[in-house]
């Protein structure tokens, strides 16, 4: 019975191993963590003791059971995640590589502790099983924070997608080397000269793994920073261009309205002279200069101009646009931020509508003051095609990376102590924005 328990202990390292493998990907679980623990932990305990019983009953080496068992647990691991196969393979092999080194280290340590024991075989195996679990559990505790934060960020970073294709190479080599050493020299492990060399090799392998993962994390951080800088520059350039266009449109509309008074003065002079032809020419010339988006939606002139600009574009392309806006002249939120949010949302809505069949084209805009401190915005539009989303962030359909417009809306909503929510269902994309009043 004691032999079965100690053999089962060698398999119980699956529990800290699976826990470590899940730490970097806890945001990609298909089930809630508590629910997974409720069924997976008893399952792993049962598997461990059942494997120990099989090894003892049929006099099998634990390695003969462990290797196929690792394959089955990987299938279970992959089935519970929403990440790519390359990432899950790389993470799982990394854990196996580290634990294989601890396996060798536990064997060497147990051999040293039981070197002069009369019951060398059994005593050594029992000490090994206990030490193996202790080493693995301590390592999981030690690596908990880096794995659930630093490594997690690296896993979720889409800029490193191609790197995962080669990440598995070194772990496989380390696992293979540990297996070769154990299978070839396990019978002479109690030879003092070899034992010292064996320990040196194990420490060297652990050091190589530590250096490899450290360099990989450093490289990942550098690549991530460079990519973020490129995205930030793209974001700023696009937003600057959009801001300039928006400011020009608003200024043009303001100037046109201001010029109306002067037009009336000039028309009055021409009317007094009774020159009908000059009046007709003057009116035609003035109408050509007035922008075609002179619509009225609310009392605030800047917001009114922005909505009017996109409303005119939608009318020109025969896209139905329903605007329901109830805003006073003086806003409780930052006026320019609100204009940029509307510009981004309506620009995206128009872009999606252009790619949608004519019979389904529709844009709906609702803006209302919920209270003295809250302003609510809702933009809906139909779309055809696929929305790219990962980790609750929308990706651009025109370029690689996150969507510039939705990123901008999210930032400005957070800047105004508000929030934003993007949903898409049954071919309808909905953006809901909440802004708080500035103090």
PEJOLIN-V118696 format. One line per field, one symbol per residue. ss: DSSP state (2 for helix, 1 for strand, 0 for the rest). psi: psi as a letter, one per 40 degrees, with the letter a starting at -180 (. if undefined). burial: + if it has 16 or more other ideal C-beta (glycine too) atoms within 10 Angstrom, else -. A space follows every 10 residues. Layout:
ss: ???
psi: ???
burial: ???
//
This chain:
ss: 0222222222 2022222222 2220022210 0022222222 2222222222 2222222200 0222222222 2222222220 1000222222 2222222222 2222222222 2220000002 2222222222 2222222222 2222222202 2222220222 2222200222 2222222222 2222222200 0222222222 2222222222 2222222222 2222222222 2222222222 2222222222 2222222222 2222222222 2220022222 2222222220 0000000000 2222222222 2222220000 1111110000 0000222222 2222222222 2222000222 0011111110 0001111111 1100000011 0011100000 0102222222 2222200011 1111100111 111111000
psi: dddddddddd deeddddddd dedefeeeid iidddddddd dddddddddd dddddddefi iddddddddd ddddddddde ifiidddddd dddddddddd dddddddddd dddfdeidgd dddddddddd dddddddddd ddeddddecd dddddeheef dddedededd dddddddddd ddddeddfde hddddddddd dddddddddd dddddddddd dddddddddd dddddddddd dddddddddd dddddddded dddddddddd ddefgddddd ddddddddeh iffgihdidh dddddddddd ddddddefhh hhhghgiidh ieihdddddd dddddddddd ddddeiidee hhhhhhhihd adehhhhhhi iiiiahhhhh fehhiiedih aihddddddd dddddffaii hhihhfehhh hhhhiiii.
burial: -----+++++ ++++++++++ +++++--+-- -----+---+ ---+--+++- ++--++---- -+--++--++ --++--+--+ +-+--+++++ ++++++++++ ++++++++++ ++-+------ ---++++++- +++-+++-++ --+---++-- ++-++++-++ --++--++-+ +--++-++-- ++--+---++ ----+--++- ++--++-++- -++--+---+ ---+--+--- +---+--++- -+---+--++ -++--+---- --+------+ --------+- -+---+---+ --+---++-+ -+++++++++ ++++----+- +-+-+-+--- ++++--++++ ++++++++++ -++--+---- +++++-+-+- ----+-++++ +++------- --+++----- ++++++++++ +++--+-+-+ -+------+- +-+++++--
//
